[in-house]
């Protein structure tokens, strides 16, 4: 078996995950830059038809490969230490389970979470940005159901809506988390590494529970308390960043805070490369209260997706592209902005929990 053959096998293996890695020559370059043939052999023995963070123990992995158990343990430990595999201790069996790193939850995020500037991280930044072109991004994230959603700035959601829909309130999601980690925004960090840094803050990417525990233990992020997490969320909103999280009600695993300059989702919506509803679930939309609007243009300047323009000195919203994020509301001097639930979704809500969300994605990929 040639070197190319085994890496091609791995590429196809990763393309069969729910959160897939579309097969491309650029992906092969990333895999070859990070994995030995022996490590590839081990990764190929880990099932791909699993939801994120659902792993198998070492005795299952060892069945299909001829590697002594002690050496296999060393390889798996090394891969998880580098973040190239996910691991956790099963609460029922007390065994360590291992899972593939799926896009959005570890691959290629692992190269940038620490905020390091090294020759390897710079190389990966160039290669990852090249790989995740518009076509690959759509193949990865335009799933059914859509894996992620935007959440408005808390202060812009009507109190009655917050009571009825607490899962649409970022502060409530943070307060429910058992453990919280903060890492660097992988989009802005990778752009920084190739000399395209924007002005927005970097250390604002929060992970919760299973994912948080892993990246804290492996040194990719630092643990924060609820109070600091709430402050990070507040400062992100003030900086014009958009809350982005899993499209699920329970067991939410992460909150990214995205910008239109660098981020894989907002950037492509802003440049009209991928329609909003094909890539991120958007449950809210902005309305302008015309009687209050004075046409100051503040909201136009801060809108992360360029969805506002002045018509007859009134801010008019492009409802096909507005993401209902609410960051514009903080810049409005006259309370002329209202964030409301979209009336075209017919009561559609996020999936019950993270597991159901990804079971459906995996089933629909098959």
Secondary structure, 3 states (H helix, E strand, C coil): CCHHHHHHHHHHHHCCCCCCCCCCHHHHHHHHHHCCHHHHHHHHCCCCCCCCCCCEEHHHHHCCCCCCHHHHHHHHHHHHHCCCEEEEECCCCCCEEEEECCECCCECHHHCCCCCCCHHHHHHHHHHHHHCCHHHHHHHHCCCCCCEEEECCHHHCCHHHHHHCHHHCHHHHHHHCCCEEEECCHHHHHHHHCCCCCCCCCCCEEEEHHHHHHHHHCCCCEEECHHHHHHHHHHHHHCCCEEEEECEEECCCEEEEECCCCCCCHHHHHCCCCCHHHHCECCEEEEECCCCCCCCCHHHHHCCCCCEEEECCEEEECCCCCCCCCCCHHHCCCCCEEEEECCCCCCCCCEEEHHHHHHHHHHHHC
